[in-house]
Amino acid sequence: LKRRENYRKAFDDFEFEKIAKYDEQKILELLQNPGIIRNKLKIRSTVTNAQAFLEVRKEFGTFSKYIWSYVDNKPIQNKWKNMRELPAKTELSEKISKDLKKRAFRFVGPTIIYAFMQAVGMVHNTIVMKILKRNRK
């Protein structure tokens, strides 16, 4: 939780309009911040992703409308027999990832997108456990 607060502070409370305008000086400041992971590619991708986010918002009205259009605004209900069946990614997360990359988003691979889909409620994964009754003699 402490690191999250460091990110919130470093990235202007995650206001994407501000992040989209970060210049080289701001990126250099972030690269010196010991409270966050200082990976140059990831920090630069926050700026690129914020800019891409604004473009999606311009095209669809909101990012929510864009992302939820992939599931027709209805969460996917999955039922798995055990944890081993639970996927790390799906065809849909691969499709979304591919489209986001076309839109200039970075660090949006299908596994990250599937985790995002679960986090925002687009996908509900349930493990169905069967209780076996034994015949008693």
Secondary structure, DSSP 8 states (H G I E B T S, - for coil): -HHHHHHHHHTGGG-HHHHTT--HHHHHHHHT-TTS---HHHHHHHHHHHHHHHHHHHHHSSHHHHHHGGGTTS-EEEEESSGGG--S--HHHHHHHHHHHHTT--S--HHHHHHHHHHTTSEEEEE----------
